[in-house]
Amino acid sequence: MKEYAQFVAVSRQYMAEGLNAQEAFAEAIDYCVDHGILHEVLKNYRAEVLGMLLEEFDVDKYERTIRMEGRIEGREEGIEQLSGLTTILLEQNRMQDLKRAMKDKKYRERLFREFGL
């Protein structure tokens, strides 16, 4: 299963670099064969694997998944940033600034810059 995850990661990387699905899968197969990842299967059944991947690959679903992963990552970064600001303001006993930051986006962004967040 680990090798399959590596193959998927390599395929995604090639797609992120702008290759279409067919090119990305073909490059990923070459890379994996060269690096001993699923070597025997990909070497011996290259055409069949590529055909199955292209038949099963849903571009819209892939793009939705990438967008969702980006949103999740962005939320996590936002939570970390806000948590850092909250901690600093609480440590400095700046309750009024904290209350204002929760309501005022521009003020909150100013505080992020002030504290290098």
Salt bridges, closest charged atoms under 4 A:
ASP30 OD1 - ARG46 NH1 2.65
GLU40 OE2 - HIS39 NE2 3.90
GLU69 OE2 - ARG12 NH1 3.21
ASP97 OD2 - ARG94 NE 2.62
ASP104 OD2 - ARG100 NE 3.68
GLU114 OE2 - ARG94 NH1 3.31
